[in-house]
Amino acid sequence: MRRGPRVLGAPVALVVAVVLALALAGCVQEGQDRRTGSPTEVLKPPEPPEVVASQLADLPQGKKLPLRPGEHRMTLTMPEEYTPSAPTAGGTDDYRCFVLDPKLDKDVWLTGSNVLPGNPLVVHHVILFRITPEQVAEARQKDAADEGAGWTCFGGTGLSGDFSNIDDASWLAAWAPGGDETKVSDGYGVKLEKGAQVVMQVHYNLLKGAAPDVSSTQLRWMPAKRALTPLHTVLLPAPVELPCRPGHDDGPLCDRDAAVADVLHRFGGAGNTNALLHLLCGEEVVPGNTQSCTRYVPQGMTILGVAGHMHLLGRKLRIETNPGTPEARTVLDIPMWDFDNQGTKPIKPVHLDAGDTVRITCTHEQWLRDRLPAFQGQEERYVVWGEGSTDEMCLGMLQAAFDDET
């Protein structure tokens, strides 16, 4: 029997400091077994756009937005060139973290961001995390202990407390190819205190080979003396349970256990994400194209922006508030997923009280692998949450202001 969402209390500290699934108590995963892989809404689905490295490289640099009164930009660049390589045999992805030092001698408000990929042929996406002054030494130690610039960081930064509270995550920004510069709404900002630094996690995809990269980020900022309202990032992940299609299910990785073992081999501890999501949601595995996760909101908040993230097999993504009630609202609806358009979308503010619910729903389709060059030469597999470009994710992000700070 499926249980209702559990109330999220204090942040849950788990031993495994990996993945977005940590501290997810309160998730409900709903599977719809729709004989995966068969188009369900039209007899002949429209052709998706091809996504290849050369196409992503041809996308223009994100356009800048005008600065507001009192706003500035700082540019932070990787300390040295890095050539990505898969940390495990047969891998096609490298997640690498780099410490960027803004050299803050006073508190500031971050009010927007942009990413400048040094080599768009290999840069798949970028996430920026803030680290407190107390975490800087640990980050420097991880950097020094790993050969070459930065350190391997599938799933997160790998620092203590990583993703220990997804209701107030340490994310500053996320970027994917085609993304423009973003700015928060007037009157809001993310506080970065004196001595704090930034970790830039770069996902390098190696399907078309490896090449050196030196990427940068530009951060918009204002002095902390400005009276702004703090913004926070709330993460909404859900499991992925996409089986092989009938008639395509004779490959060794169409067995779920074998597919999970493969993800664990390629990504180490971060390969446990799907299992942790199911464990924390308190639900059994239900294979199907569509999976959802519903959570209670632990405190009153106003949602100002939303974003979603999937990979190449993603088809639809939706985020709803208070689903199934008279107050239900859809705050993000992507009926046809576009990998090149993953930026945060500002919305008309939506207020939620403590105890209200938020649901993310993602649909993935196996037939997309027949049409996308990235899957050429790959056997079909049972797909669970994984870090690689040809694995999958289901993730929502809310940009929110908390009631007790407004």
N, C-alpha and C positions, 0 to 999 in steps of 0.2 A: 504494500500500500504506500502510495506517495504521501509524504508528510508535508505540512505547510512550512513556510520559511520560519527559521528560528531567529529570535531577537539577537542582534549583535550587541555585545557588551563591550568591556574593555578590550584593547588590542590583544590578540592571541599570539603569544610568543612560541614559535615552533623551533625545534632544534635545526631542521634543515633550512639553511638560509639560501634558498633558491627560489625561483619561480614566482609568478604572480599569484599562485594559489594560496600563499601563506595567509593565515588569519582571515579565512573566508567563511567562518561559521555563519550560517544563515542563508547559504545558497540552496536553491532548489533547481535541479536539472531535470528538464522534461524532454524525453526523446520521442520522436515521431517516426516509427518504422514505416517508411514509405517506399520500401524496396529500392534502396538507394541506387543512385546512378541513372535512374530513368527520369527524364524530364516530366514534371508533374503538372505543369500549368499550360503548356502548349505542346502540340505534337512535334513541331520542329522548332526548338529553341533558337533564338537569334545568336549569331556568331559573336563570341566575345572578342575584344581586342587582343591582339598578340602582345605579350609582354616579354621582351628580350632585352639583353643588356644594352645593345646598341640603341634601342628605342628610348630606354631610360636615360642614356647618356645624351641623347639629342634634346631632351626636355630643357627649356631655357631655365636659367637661374631664377629662383623665386623673386618676384618683384617686391620692391620695398614700399612701405607705406609712409606717409608724411609723419614727421615727429610732432608731438604735441608740445605745448608750452611747458618748459621745465624738464623735458625728456631728452635723454642722450642715448648713444649707442656705444657699446664696447665690443671689440672683436677678440675672441679667444681661439687660439690655434693649437692643434696637436704639437707637442714639444719637439717631435722629430718624425721623419718619414717611417711609415710602417707598411710592410708587404704582407698581406693576409695569407694564412695557410690553415687548412682544416686540422684541428688538434687530434682527430682520430682518423684511422685509415678508412678510406672510402667516403669521408665526409665532404660536403660541398659548401659548408658554411663556417664562418669564423665570427664569433662575437668578441669584440675587443673593447676594453674600457681604458680611457685616458683621463688623467687628472688635468684639469684646466684651472689655473689660478688667476682669478680676477684682481688679486692683490687689494682686497677691500680693507681700508683703514677706518671705515665707518659703515653702519648699516645702510642698505639701499632697498628700494622696491624694484623688483623686476616686473616690467610691464609689457614684454613681448619678446619674440625670438625669431631668428632665421638660421638656417643651416646652409653652409656653402660646401658641398661635397667636393673634395679635391679631385677624386677620380670617380665620376658617376658610373663607370663601367663596372665597378665592384661594390659601391656603396648602396646597400639595399634599403636600410632605414637607420635613423638615429634617434636615440632617446637621451635627454639631458636630466641628470639627477643632481639635487643639491646635497652636499655633505657638510655636516656641522664642523666647527673648528676642532671638536674632540675626535672626529673621525679621520681627519687629514693624515695623521701619522699612520693609521692602519692602511689607508689607501696608498700611501707612499711605500709602505712595506710590501704590499701586494705587487706594486709596480716593480720594485727592486728584485723581488723573488722570481719574477717571470722574465725569461729571456726576451730581449727586444723591447720596443716601446709598449707600455701598457701591460694589461694582463687579460687572460681569457676569462670571459664573464657571461656564459650562457645563462639566461633567465633573469639576471639582475646584476647589480654591481658586485655581489659576493661579500659586501661589507656586513659587519654585525648589525642585526636588526633590519636587514634588507627586506622590504615588503612586509614588515611585521604589523603594519597597520594600513590596509588598503583603503580604509575610509579617510585617510589623510596621508597619501603616499608622498614620497620624496621626489616625485616627478616634477620637473620644471617645464618640459616641453617634449613633443614628439614630432618627428618629421619623416616624410616619405617622398620619393621622387615626384616632382611636379608641385610640391608645396611652396606657397608664398610665405613672406614674412607675416607673422601673426602679432596681434596686439590685443591686450585685454580691454575690457570695457572701461570707459572713463570712470575714474574714481576708485579703481581696484588695482591690486598689485600682489606679488608674492614676495614676502620678506626674505632677504638674504642678509644675514648678520655679518658684522665685522669678523674677518678671519675665515669665513665659510668659503668653500670652493665648489667646483662643478665637476662631476664625472660625465664624460661624453661616452656613451655606449654606441659603438658603430657595428651594425650587422653587415658583414661583408659576404656577398654571395659569389661562389667560385665556379659556377656552372660554365662560365665562359673563360675560365682561367684566372690567375692571380696577377695583380699589378700594384705597384706602390701607390700609397695614398697619403695625403696630408690634408685633412678636412678642418674646417673652422665653424664656429658658431658666432652669430652676432646677437647680443642681448640688449634689449631696450631697458633703460632704467631711469629712476627718479630718486632724488635724495629721500632718506627715510623721514625727514622732517615734514614731508608732505602728508596730509591726513587722508590716507587711502584705506580702503577696506581690504583685509587679507583675503586672498583667494587660495583654495585648496583643490587638490586632485583626488577624486574618488574613482577607484578602479572597479570595473564590473566584468570579471572573466567568467567564462562558462566552459565546460568540457567539450571535447570534440570526439564523436564516435561514428565515423563514416566508414562503413564496410564496403568491400568490393562489390561490383555489380554482378548480378547473375550472368553467367557466361564469360566473366572475366575473373573468376574467383578461384582459379586453380594454381595461382602463384604461391610461393612459400610465405610471402608476407601478407597474404590475405587472411592468414590465421592471426587473430588478434594478439595472442600471447607472443607470437614471433615478431609482430610489428612493434609491440611495446618493448620487447627485448632489444630490437634494433634502435629505437629511440634512446633507450638507456645507454646503449653502446656509443652512440654518436654524441650524446650531450651530457653524459654523466648524471649527476644528481638532478639536473634540471629536467631530465627525462621523466621524473616522478610527477610532473605537474598534473597530468590527467588523473592519476590515482589520488592525489591529494585533493583535487577538486571534488571527486566523487565521495571521498571520505568525509570531507568537511560539509558537503551538501547532504550527506546521509542518504544517498540514493544508490540503487543498483544501476549497473550499466545497461542502457537500452540503445542498441544500435539504430542509427537512422540519419537522414540528411540534416534534420533540424534538431538543435539542442538549445535549451534555455536555462537561465539561472535567475532566480528571484530573491531579492534580499530586502530585509527591513532596514529602513534608515534609522541610525542610532541617535541622531539629533536633528533639530530643525535646520534647514538649509535652503538656499535659493540657488537653483541651477542657472548658470549664465551661458554655458557653452557645452557642447557635446561632440564626441568623436567616436569612431569605431575602427577596429583593426582586424583584418583577416589577411590571408595570403591568396594564392592564385586559384584555389578551388572554391573560394568564397563566392556566394551568389547573392544572398540577401542579408541585411542586418537591420535590426529594429531595437530601439530602447523605449520602454514605456514606463510611466509612473502610475502607480495605483491601478494596475490592470485588473479588469473584472469588476470594477466599482463605478459608481456614477461619476467619480472624479478622474477617471482614466484619461490619460493624455499620452500621445505619442510624441516624444521629444526628438527622436531621430528615426527616419525611415529611409533606408537605401534599398529600393526594390531591385536594382541591378548593380551589384558591387563593381566599383572602378578602383583597381589597385593604385592608380595614379592620382587619386583624389581622396586622401585620408586626413586632411587637415581638420582642426577643431572648427566647428560651425557655431557661431553665436546664435542664440535663440532668445525669444521673448522670455524674460525671467519667469521661472516656474518655482513656486515655493512648496516645500514639503515639510510636514511636521514629523517629529520623532514617531516612529511606528508605521509611517507610510512605506510603501514598497516600490522598488524599482526592478524592472526585468529587462534583461538583454536576451535576444533571440537571434541565432545565426543559422543560416542554411548554407551547406556546402554541397557541391555536385561533382561526382566522379567523371561525368562525361566531359567536363572541361579539360581533363588531361589529354583527350583525343585532339584537342584544337590548339593547345598552347605549346610552343616550341620548348619550353623549359622541361617538359615531361618526355620529350622524345628519347626513346631508348630505355625508359624506365618501365619496369613491370608495375602493374596496378598493385596497390597495397591497402590494407586497412589503415585508415588515417586517424591518429589521435593527436592531441596537442603536442606540438614539437617546435623547435626553434628555427628549423631550416625553411628556406623559401618554398620548397616543395612539400613541407609539412603544413600543418594548419594551426590557426588560433581562432578564438572568439573572444574579443575583448572590447569593452566599452570604457569610455573615460568621461567623467563629468567634471566640469569646471564650476566650482560652487563656493559660495560665501556662507559661513556658518552663522546662525542666528545670534549666538552669544558674542560675536565680534562685530556685528553691524550696528 
